[in-house]
């Protein structure tokens, strides 16, 4: 059962869809993994992680956008999350991504984030997006740069502390 009014987007290998109750365990497991979720603001217990899952559902209702669940077409399993994020305290909307254990190194984050960015530009009318990356998260920095984003500034994120803001190319420059 869909928990939001999110559209369903597809790529060759992925389905980006609304968060569903069946996704909660995969997201909670990710959020509670100190190593894997360090750049995403990991949580120390299941109730806090569950609240983040519910926060994403509410974010969709508040803004009309949020994090999609990335579903791997080949397996039907949730492979991560990607979408547009702009909670209170963020400098502006960002395109974000994470992939779950077992799905790294396959280009899934890049494919999903590019599709989410295209949707934000084409369907939501955004003219710019950022990605906010914790210093030292070299994999996310490389992915942002692969997407054409460039470092703009360092700022204080109220949830994450020091963050690097990368600016994505606008819709007019993307093919």
C-alpha positions as CSV (number, residue, x, y, z in Angstrom):
1,X,0.0,0.0,0.0
2,X,1.4,3.4,-1.0
3,X,1.9,5.8,1.9
4,X,2.2,8.9,-0.3
5,X,1.0,10.5,-3.5
6,X,4.5,9.9,-5.0
7,X,4.6,9.1,-8.7
8,X,6.2,5.9,-10.0
9,X,9.4,6.6,-12.1
10,X,11.4,4.0,-14.0
11,X,14.8,3.6,-15.4
12,X,16.1,0.5,-17.2
13,X,16.9,-1.3,-14.0
14,X,15.0,0.5,-11.3
15,X,11.6,1.6,-10.1
16,X,11.4,4.8,-8.0
17,X,8.2,4.6,-6.0
18,X,6.3,5.7,-3.0
19,X,7.6,4.5,0.4
20,X,5.5,1.5,1.5
21,X,5.2,-0.2,4.9
22,X,7.1,-3.2,3.5
23,X,10.2,-0.8,3.1
24,X,10.4,0.2,6.7
25,X,12.7,-2.7,7.8
26,X,15.2,-2.1,5.0
27,X,15.4,1.6,5.8
28,X,15.5,1.1,9.5
29,X,18.3,-1.4,9.1
30,X,20.3,1.1,7.0
31,X,19.7,4.0,9.4
32,X,20.9,1.9,12.4
33,X,24.1,0.9,10.7
34,X,26.7,3.3,12.2
35,X,29.2,2.8,9.3
36,X,26.8,2.9,6.4
37,X,24.5,5.7,7.6
38,X,27.3,8.0,9.0
39,X,26.9,10.4,6.1
40,X,23.1,10.3,6.3
41,X,22.6,11.0,10.0
42,X,22.3,7.5,11.4
43,X,20.2,6.6,14.4
44,X,21.0,4.5,17.5
45,X,17.7,2.7,17.9
46,X,14.8,1.4,16.0
47,X,12.2,3.9,17.3
48,X,14.3,6.8,16.2
49,X,14.8,5.1,12.8
50,X,11.1,4.5,12.5
51,X,10.4,8.2,13.1
52,X,12.7,9.1,10.2
53,X,10.8,6.7,8.0
54,X,7.5,8.4,9.1
55,X,9.2,11.8,8.6
56,X,9.8,10.9,4.9
57,X,6.2,10.0,4.5
58,X,5.2,13.4,6.0
59,X,7.7,15.2,3.9
60,X,5.9,13.9,0.8
61,X,2.6,15.3,2.1
62,X,4.1,18.6,3.2
63,X,6.2,19.4,0.1
64,X,4.8,17.1,-2.7
65,X,8.2,15.4,-3.0
66,X,10.6,13.4,-0.8
67,X,12.7,10.3,-0.9
68,X,11.5,7.5,-3.3
69,X,12.1,3.9,-2.5
70,X,14.5,2.5,-5.1
71,X,13.3,-0.9,-6.1
72,X,15.6,-3.2,-8.0
73,X,13.5,-4.5,-11.0
74,X,15.4,-7.8,-11.1
75,X,14.8,-8.8,-7.5
76,X,11.8,-6.6,-6.4
77,X,13.8,-5.7,-3.3
78,X,14.3,-2.2,-2.0
79,X,17.9,-1.2,-3.0
80,X,18.0,2.3,-1.4
81,X,16.3,5.7,-1.4
82,X,16.7,8.7,-3.6
83,X,14.7,11.9,-4.2
84,X,14.3,15.5,-3.3
85,X,14.8,16.5,0.3
86,X,14.1,19.9,2.0
87,X,13.2,19.7,5.7
88,X,13.2,22.7,8.0
89,X,16.7,24.0,8.3
90,X,18.0,22.9,4.9
91,X,19.4,25.7,2.8
92,X,17.4,24.7,-0.2
93,X,16.1,21.5,-1.9
94,X,18.6,18.8,-2.5
95,X,18.8,15.6,-4.5
96,X,19.9,12.9,-2.2
97,X,20.6,9.2,-2.4
98,X,21.7,6.1,-0.4
99,X,21.9,2.5,-1.4
100,X,21.4,-0.4,1.0
101,X,23.9,-3.2,1.8
102,X,24.5,-5.5,-1.1
103,X,23.5,-2.9,-3.8
104,X,26.7,-0.7,-3.8
105,X,29.0,-0.5,-6.7
106,X,26.3,-1.1,-9.3
107,X,25.5,2.4,-10.4
108,X,22.2,2.3,-8.7
109,X,22.6,5.6,-6.7
110,X,23.7,7.4,-9.9
111,X,20.8,6.0,-12.0
112,X,18.2,6.8,-9.3
113,X,19.5,10.3,-8.4
114,X,19.7,11.3,-12.1
115,X,16.1,10.1,-12.6
116,X,14.9,11.9,-9.5
117,X,16.7,15.1,-10.5
118,X,15.1,15.0,-14.0
119,X,11.7,14.5,-12.4
120,X,12.3,17.6,-10.2
121,X,13.2,19.7,-13.2
122,X,10.7,18.4,-15.7
123,X,7.6,17.8,-13.5
124,X,8.1,20.0,-10.4
125,X,9.6,23.0,-12.2
126,X,12.8,23.2,-10.1
127,X,15.5,25.3,-11.7
128,X,18.4,24.3,-9.4
129,X,19.2,21.6,-6.9
130,X,22.0,20.9,-4.5
131,X,23.4,17.9,-2.7
132,X,24.6,18.3,0.9
133,X,27.4,16.0,1.7
134,X,29.2,15.3,5.0
135,X,33.0,16.1,4.6
136,X,34.9,12.9,4.0
137,X,32.1,11.1,2.2
138,X,34.2,10.6,-0.8
139,X,31.8,8.2,-2.6
140,X,29.0,10.8,-2.5
141,X,31.3,13.5,-3.5
142,X,32.4,11.5,-6.6
143,X,28.8,10.7,-7.4
144,X,27.7,14.3,-7.2
145,X,30.6,15.3,-9.4
146,X,29.8,12.5,-11.9
147,X,26.3,14.1,-12.0
148,X,27.9,17.4,-12.9
149,X,27.5,19.1,-9.5
150,X,30.3,21.4,-8.3
151,X,31.4,22.3,-4.8
152,X,29.9,25.7,-3.9
153,X,30.4,26.2,-0.1
154,X,30.7,24.7,3.3
155,X,27.8,25.5,5.7
156,X,26.4,24.4,9.1
157,X,23.6,21.9,8.7
158,X,21.4,21.9,11.9
159,X,21.1,18.1,11.8
160,X,24.5,17.0,10.4
161,X,26.9,19.7,11.5
162,X,29.4,20.8,8.8
163,X,28.2,20.0,5.3
164,X,29.5,20.5,1.8
165,X,27.0,22.0,-0.6
166,X,27.3,20.9,-4.2
167,X,25.3,22.7,-6.9
168,X,23.8,20.6,-9.7
169,X,23.6,21.9,-13.3
170,X,20.3,23.4,-14.2
171,X,17.7,21.7,-16.4
172,X,18.8,23.8,-19.4
173,X,22.3,22.2,-19.4
174,X,21.2,18.6,-19.0
175,X,20.6,16.5,-22.1
